[in-house]
Amino acid sequence: MTRPTHLASDIVSVKLGARSYDIHIGENVLKCAGVLIKPLLNAPRVAVVTDETVMDLHGNTLKSTLEAAGIDTTFIVRPSGESQKGFEPLQEILDALLALSFDRKDTVIAFGGGVIGDLTGFAASIFKRGCQFIQIPTTLLAQVDSSVGGKTAINTKFGKNLIGAFYQPKAVLADISVLSTLPVRELKAGYAEVLKYGLLGDAEFFNWLEAHGPAVLSGDVTAISKAVAVSCQTKARIVAEDEFENGRRALLNLGHTFGHALELEAGYGGDLLHGEAVSAGMLMAFEYSAAEALCTDTDVKRVEKHLLDTDLVTANHLPHLLKDPDRLVSHMAQDKKNEGGALTLILVRSIGSAFVQKNASSASVLSYLTRLSEKAQNA
C-alpha cells in the first residue's frame, strides 16, 4: 500500500502469511485513515464501533477522513467502560450490523481502547461467520497490546476474556497524537503493558524505560513513539512465531494471571483498570518467582522501584482486593492458560527472562498470597 507522502509513520508488519497486516504508528495517522483504509476494503462501506468518550473527542476527525475517501460510514456508539465487554453489548452490536444489512464483504472498524477493540473484534469474528475488521486504538494500552495479535473476547461472571476467538484485523492504525487526550490514569495503565515487554524478554528495553519512562508518561512524542514501536515489534514477532498461543505467546501474559484475579475480585466497574491490575500482577509474578528461588530479590526490588518511580499500581495499593487469598486462587483457577485443572503461570528468572510454568502449585501460590495479604493489611 502507498502511504500519503505527508504521513510520517513507522510501519510494523505482523507476518502471518495470508493473514499478515501492517501496524501504522505515528502522529496524525487518524487524519489519513481514509487513504490508508480504502485500499483494504472489499466494499466502500464501514461501520465504526466506538464509545461515547472517543466519539466526542475524535469522531468527527475519523468521519471526515473516511467520507473524504468515498467510504460510506455509520457509527455505532457504545457507553464507555469494561462493563461493555459482555454478552448483552455483543448482541446489541450484532443486531445493529444486521439492521444495517451488513454482509461479509463489509468492514467493521474498532475505534477506541481495549474494551472496544476486544468487543468489536469478537463481533466481527462471528458476524455471518466472519467479516473483516480494522483496529484504530486510541489508548496507549490498546496501541501496544490489545489491538495487535488478533485476540478478541468478552468477559463473564467467571472471569476476564473467557469467551472469544483468535481473529486478526486487516490493519492497525496507531495515532500517537490522540494519546494527548488520555487521562493520566489511562496513560499509566497503558505504560504497564509497555513495561511488560521489557520485563518478559528485553532487558535492554527495560533499561531504556528506567531512563525514559517519565518522558513517556509526560507525553513526550519521541519517547512515546519509540515505546509504542518497540512494544509492537516485540508483540508482532512473538505472534508470528505462535499465533494461537500454543507456546511462546503465553509469555505476553506476564502479570495477567494474578492481575485478572484482582480484576475479577474488583468487579468490572472501573475501580481497577486492566493495566493497573497488570502492573500489580507483574510485581506479584516477580515476588512469587523470588519466593520460589527462581529470581533474585535484587530484580524484585528493581522492578518495584520502577513502578514506584512511575507511580504505577502495586498490590500494596489494593489491600481490599487481597483480603481473601483463597478466593484469588479460585479466580486464578479459571485462567485460560490452565490445563487439566493445574495452574499455568508466567514466571521469571530475571528481568528480561520470563518463562511458562505449567503445573504450578496452588498451595504455594496460596501461601504467597496469604503473606502478601497480611503485608498489605498491615501497611
N, C-alpha and C positions, 0 to 999 in steps of 0.2 A: 504494500500500500504506500502511496506517495503522501508524505506529510505536508501540511501547509508550511511554506518556507518561513513564515514568521513565528512558527511554533518551536521554541527551544525546549526539547524534552529528551529524557533518556528513554530508551526502549529496552525492556527486559522481556525476553521470549521464554514462554513456558513450552517446552518441547515435548509434545505428546502425540507425535505422528499426525494423523488426520484431525486430532482434537487440539492441535497446537494453537496458541494465540499470543498476542503481544500485550504487555502492560506499558502504557504510556505514562511517564512520570515527569511532571514539570509544572511551571507556572502557566496559568491561563489555558490549560488543557480544556477546561469546560467550555470556554468560548469557541473552541474549534471542534466541539463534539460532533456537530452535524457533518462536517467534512470527513472526520475520522470514521464515523459510524456508517454513513450512507453506503460505501462500497461493501460493507459486510452484510447488508440486508438482502433477504430473498424477495421482499416486497417493501415498498416505501411507506411502511406503517409500523408504528411502535406504540406500546402502552408503557408509560413510565410509572412505576410504583415508588412512592416516596412517603415521607411523613410530614406532618404539619410544619415542623420547625424548618426542615430543609426546603420545603416548598416556599415558605415565606422569605427565606434568605436567598435562595439560588434558583427557584423555579422559573422565574422569568428569563434568566440567562440561558438556561437549557432549552426552554421553549423557543426562544428566538433563534438559537443556532440550529435547532432541528428543523424548524419551519423554513428558515433561510435556505436549507439544503433540500427543500421539497419533500420533507418527511411528514406524513400525516401523524399527528401526535395527540395522544389522550393521556391525561394524568389520573392516576388512582391514588388518592391521598389518604393516608392512614394516620391514626394517632401516634404519638411518639412513645417509646419505651419498650423494655424487654417483654412486657405482657403481650405484645403483639406477636410473639413467636409461639403461637398456639393453633389449635385446630380451627377455632372459630374464625380468626383473621385469615387463615389459609383458605377456608371455604369462601369467605367474602371476596377475596381476590380472584379465585377461580370463577365465582359467579359473575364478577364484573367483566372478566375476559369473555365469558360465554355470552353475556348480554351485549358485548361489543361485536359479537360474531367473529371473534378472532379465530384464526386457523393456525395450523402448524408452520406455515410459511411466514407468519408474522413474528415480531420480535418484542420481547419484554425487557425493559431496562430497569435495573435495580439502582435507585438514586438515593443513597443515604448511608447510614452506618451499618454495622454488622447485623443488626436486627433486620433491617430492610433487605440487606443482601442475602442473608440466610433464608428468610421467608420467601422472597421473590424467586430466588434460585430454585428452591424446592417446588414452588408453584409451577415454574417453567418446566421442571423435570417431569411432572405428572400431568400437565395440561395436554390433553389429547395424545398422551404417551410421549410428550416432549416437544417443546418449541424452543427456539434459540433465545438466549438472553445475554445481556451485556451488563457489566458492573461499572457503575460510576460511584466509587466510595467517597464519602465526604467527611470521614473521621480518620484520624491517624491510625487507630486500631484496624479499621476496615482496609485502609490502604496498604498496610504492611502485613496483614494476616488474612482476615476472613474473606476478602474479595478474590484472593488468589488460591487456586488449587482445587476448586470445584466441590468443596464440602458445603452442603446445604442441609438445613434441618430446622425443626421446631422443637420446643420443649414440651414436657408432660409433667404431671404431678410427681412422677418417679425420678425426674432428673432432667438435665440440660442436654439438648441436641440428640435425644434418643430416637427420634423419628426423622429420617432424612435420606438423602441419596448423594452419591458422588455424581456431580453433573457440572461439566466445565462451561464457563462463559465463553462467548465468542471474542471478547476483548475486555480489558480493564483500563479505565481512564482515571488516573490518579492525579488530580489537580492540587498541587501544594498550596495554591492561593486560597482555596476555600477553608484551609485549616485555620486561617486568621480569625474566623468567626466562631471557632470552637471554644466553649468554656474551658477554663484551666483544668478543671477536674477531668473532663473528657480527654484533654491532651495528655495528662499524666497517665490516664488509663491506657491510652494507646502506646505511650512510651514503654509501658511494662512489656508489651508484645515485641517492641524493638529490642529491648534488653534481653529478651528470651533468646534471640538469635545469637547473641554473643555468648550467653551462658551455656547454650546447648552444644555449640560446635565451632565457635570463632573467638578465641581468647583475645586475638588482636583487635577485633571489633569491640569487645568489652573494654579493652584498654582505651580505645578511642572514645567510647561513651563516658568513661570516667572523666576524661578531659573535656568533652564537648556536650555531655548530656544537658547541662544547664542551658547551653545555647540552643539546643533542640527545643527545650521547653519554653524558652523565651521567645520563640518564633523566628529565629534566625533562618532565613530561607536556604542558605548554603548548607547549614548543618542539617536541617530537616530533609533537604533533597538527598543528601548522602545517606542519612538514616533510612529513608524510605527505599532508596535504590539498593543498598546493601541487604536490607531485610527481604526485599522482593527477589533479589538474585539468589539468596540463600534458600528461600522457600521454593522458588522455581526449580532449582537444582534438585532439591530433595523430592519434590513432587514428580519430576521427570523420572527419577530413579524408582519411585514407589507410589504410583498414583493412588492405589486403593488401600494404602496403609496396611500392607502385609508385613512390614518390617521397619525400615529406617524412618519412614514418615511419622511413626509414632513419637519420635523424638520431639516433634513440634508441639507435643502435648506437655512439655516440661511445665510443671506447676499447675497443670489443669486438673489432675485428679483430686488433689487437695482443694484447689480453687473451686471446682464445680460443686464439691461437697459444701463449701462455705456458701456458695450462691444458693443452693437448694435450701440450706438452713435459713438463709436470709429471706427466701422468697424472691420473686422476680418483680418487685415493685419499685426498684430503683435505689433502694437503700445501699446496695453494694453493686457497683458496676463490674462487668466481666473482667476488665483489665485490672481493677483493684483486687479482685479475687485471685487473678493470675499472679499479680505482684506478691501478695501474701503467700500464695501457693508455691511459688518458686523458692522463696526463702525456706519454707517448710520442707521442700524437697531436699535442699542443701542441708538443713538441720538434721533431717531424718537420715540422709546419707552419712553424715558425720557420726550420728549415733550408732550406725551400723558399721563404723570404721571403714567406710568407702572413700571418704574425702576428708580433708583436714579442717580443723576449726578455723584455721587461718583463712581458708577460702570462704567459709561461712561468714566470718566477720567482715571480709572484704565486700561480699555481696550485700550484707546488711548495711554497711556504711554507705554504699552507693544508693541504696533505697532511701536511707535517711537523708543523704545529701540532696536527693532529687525530690524529697517529700512524697515518696510513694507509700502505699499502704503495706503494713506488715500485720502479722497475726496479733501483735500487741495492741493494735488499734481496734481489734474485733473480739474483745473478751466475751461479749454477749453471744457470739456465734460458736464459742468454744466450750460452753458450759456442759454439753453432753457429748463426750468423746465417743460413746457407743453409737449415738445417732450419726455422727460424722462417718464412722466406719461403715455403718449401714448405707449411708448415702454413697460412699465410695464403692460399695459392692455393686452398684448399678452402672458403673462406668463401662462404656462401650468396649474398652480395650481388654476387659477381663475375659478370661477363658476358663471354662469348666468350674466356675464358681470361685476361682482364685484371683486375688488382686494382681493387676499388672501396673507397675509404677515406672515413671521415668525418673531415674536417679542419676547421680553424678559421681565421677571420680575426681574431678577438678573443674575449675572454671573453663568452659570450652570443651568439656568432655562428658557428655551425657550418654546414657545407655538405657536399654529397656530391661527392666527386672520383672520377669514373669514369676508367678507363684510366690509373690511377696507374702510375708507372714502377717496375717490380720492381727494376731496377738501383739506382734512387735509394733505395728502401726498404732494400735490402741494404746500401748504403753507410752509411745512417744506423744500421742495426742493428749493423754492424761497429764503427762508432765507439762506440756505446753499450756493446757487449760489452767493448771494450778499456777503457773508462772503469770499468765495473763490476768487471772483474777486477783493476784497479789500485787500487780504492777501499779 
